[in-house]
Amino acid sequence: MHTLVRNPVHATGIIKGGKNQIMGPWGPEARALFKELSKRVIESTGDPRAGSYLGQRISLAIQRGNAASILGTVPRCGGFEDVLDFI
């Protein structure tokens, strides 16, 4: 279920309630939300590539979060060689 909220600055936003977990491919709700967000970004900027740019930014944020999660499980070590031995 999506909830519309007013952004205190100027725009209307959509917030998806629930946990912030990314596991596997996007489900139907996530795709629908992304489609709606892309449509709004394209309408507000007038740039037909804005939806693609949004998708790229989201993908990078997910990848960075995944990397941080993995690195958070590796104990701190003296050098990078120890990390390679772990992998």
Number of C-alpha atoms within 10 A of each C-alpha: 9 11 9 11 11 10 10 8 6 7 10 11 14 14 11 13 9 7 6 7 7 11 9 6 8 11 9 9 12 12 12 12 16 17 14 14 17 20 14 17 18 17 13 11 10 10 10 13 12 18 20 12 13 16 15 12 12 13 12 12 12 15 13 12 13 14 11 11 11 10 12 10 8 12 10 11 9 8 8 9 9 13 14 8 7 8 6
